Amino acid sequence: MKLKEIISNEIQKRVFLLGNEAFARGFIEGGGKLATTYPGTPSSEIGNVLSKVAKEVGFYFEFSTNEKTAFEVAASSSLSGLRSMTFFKHVGLNVAMDSFITSAYIGTIGGFVIISCDDPNMFSSQNEQDNRILAKFAGLPILEPRNPDEARKMVKYGFLLSEKYGIPVFIRSTTRLSHMRGIVQLEEIERVKRNQYFNKNPNRFVPIPANARVLHKNLVEKIKEIESESEISDFNFIIKNGRSYGIITSGISSNYVIDIVIKYNLPFDIFSIGFSNPIPKDKIKNFLESYENIIVVEELEPVIENEVRVLKEKNNLKTNIFGKDDNIFSTLYEYNPDRVKNYLFKFLGKEKERKIFKIENITPPLRPPVLCPGCPHRATYYAVFKVLRKLKIKDAIFPSDIGCYTLGIGKPFDMADTCYSMGSSIGVACGLSKSTQQKVIAFIGDSTFFHAGIPPLINAFYNKNDFLLFILDNGTTAMTGHQPNPGVGFDGMGEVAPIVKIEDLVKGIGIKFVKVVDPYNLSETMNAIEDALKQEGVKVIIARRECALIRDDRLRKEGVIIKYFINEDKCRNCLICVRQFSCPAIYIENDKVKINEVLCDGCGVCSEVCPFNAIEVIK
Amino acid sequence: MNEFNILIVGVGGQGVLKLAEMICEVSLLENKNALMSEIHGMAQRGGSVFSEVRIGDVLSPIFEDGEGDLMISLEPSEVLRYIHKLKRNSFILINDSEIIPFTVSLGISSYPKKEEIYKSLKDLTDKLYIINGTKLLEEKSIAYTLNSFMFGVFSYLNPLNFSLDNFYKVLEDNFKGKNLELNKISFEFGREKIKEFKI
């Protein structure tokens, strides 16, 4: 992260930025005054940057408790006249949905930009929903940047468009854009002082039915007017060489299409769309009229394609349109140059010529994502495993949640049986404890608990459920890159913040069995689990231990190096440390158990796991 | 189309992304367009990580299979996972130090014999460079600067004829103080050790 460059005043300077860093730069250049988020890959770096520079540049930034709250904080700041932005991963929009839809009716005063970072191919998500559909459903203008420099420009343009029409503007990113780096050319940072005052206007800001009817009509009229902006926008452009066929494409897919068409000299003219709702109808109509056959290339859902088909129908055009419905392009996963090339070659009836470089018979070992060495969650899972074995409970069910601990799904623990969304572990535990006789042990992280775990826990207590909930409190939002949360003691501005104590919160609900344990202390944790499983009702164990990566960082700075090794004189090769605990730092070489010194983080839990005390500290 | 495609692969925690970024930054100093793609999330440590770098007049941050000109693998077996991305006779630079994943210890996958990996790679390219940076750096207690070591190896092979000054500039932009000193040592060590390399 090159913070100095992101906030630099050097106009025309070319810097190499991540798509997400470029969104942050766009917010700064555009005179943004308030930004909010709940972290989630692939959106997280926007907030990481804004959090670190907010004070110096002079705007407010917060990590909100969830996306709905983040949305409301930013939307209302826009009503007070400030340029505001909220952003999150695609599924975060589902959380914000309730206010999101109505905010389109209420509109904006200061520019309001919403960035949705979608995840085609599900690199780190539970689904690959195409949020352009949700933005269209709400009735908002949509911008789809193709590269980091356009990410920067579109945030600024979004502010202007939002202010001109009094409507939130939706920017749709994808993992590939958010996590690509490219050259960004800096422009001047706007420093206009805006009126910062909430002027009451309940007829507009309070959508009781009588008002809402007017507001919905206004929204429909606004989006109609905005068609003229899309029509003249430089974000929509045509590359025309008088070729036989036309391609209509958008966002990141444009890059693949343009590269492939040029590289293989394919007979396509290209209409590349960056401003995709409303689509530039006249320009597209003219484009359609120029070709007998047109292909629409867009990732995931046929959003633009369906619009193009409607245009064809309304204008009685003869053009053949090819896309998802013709099985030329798939609605699944991310596109890439290979897929686009294969599809275009197939369309043209051309043969693929490339021979792929292959090595037969030797395959790499499986290397799936795994809990880090020293991860306190591993210790918790191990303790649960031990107690269940001791009590001879074989069919316990483990509702899991969104966070590093979803990796409990892997061997050897197999401790993630369900996962829908943030906070779902607790709602699911309620359902399973009512619908089965099996023991239910649910897992949720601290940040996820604050995000969406509290209402279902109240539900569990109120409806007299019977399960054990583990709140895995590692004092951070780990998987997205260690953002703070209400339990941590500092905030998005980097300032000291009050701490919400999870145990007080849980006790406040009325739950009686609330224990705080240190998962590195296996016997203490196992005793708590055993106690809990003997009781009826909702039981909560808070497993509190800082994230291993934060600990590693802290110890490195303090100059403390702790490493463990296997004392071969004591080791009896029982392999419990390997097969039941499975820390990535422990491995077998020439039939002997060893510890990789580089990977070992010195947590020492394996020394508690070993029945022969064969794992010792290197002195 | 003028393009040079690089793949940097390894295991989470080894510094794959930083190395890719530094190579792009040298390209920018050379006034060449650079694009880079990285995938974050899920695995903080221990998972397979890769990054694609493209230098030249292209728009897509990722390239087609069979179009890679150079791969740097910070771990021997990871080469196999991405070999389909490379052209025949491309540069392959390998850090010869295995990280055995837990799946091997659990017996649900196996780690191939290194000699066999290298033998099959030799059939596919004569630009194969194998060097145990991890081990060499451990002797100096700076194993965590592996990416600067491989940056040094890359700068010595220098397939795009970048100026050495620009490599140093990038190191200076990326590290400060004591850390800069150690990373420079590592970089120079990489340049020196690869000179001794014979296939």
Interface residues (C-beta under 8 A of the other chain):
Chain A: R14 F16 L18 T41 P42 S44 E45 F123 S124 R146 N147 T175 R176 H179 M180 R181 G182 I183 S254 N255 Y256 I258 D259 I262 K263 N336 P337 D338 K341 R354 K355 I356 F357 K358 I359 I362 T363 P364 P365 L366 R367 P368 P369 V370 C372 P373 C404 K411 P412 A478 M479 T480 G481 L549 V578 R579 S582 C583 P584 I586 Y587 I588 E589 N596 V598 L599
Chain B: M1 V11 G12 G13 E21 C24 E25 L28 N33 A34 L35 M36 S37 E38 I39 H40 G41 M42 A43 Q44 R45 G46 G47 S48 V58 L59 S60 P61 I62 F63 E64 D65 G66 S77 E78 V79 L80 R81 I83 H84 L86 K87 R88 I99 I100 P101 F102 T103 V104 S105 L106 I108 S109 S110 Y111 P112 E116 I117 S120 L121 L124 T134 E138 A143
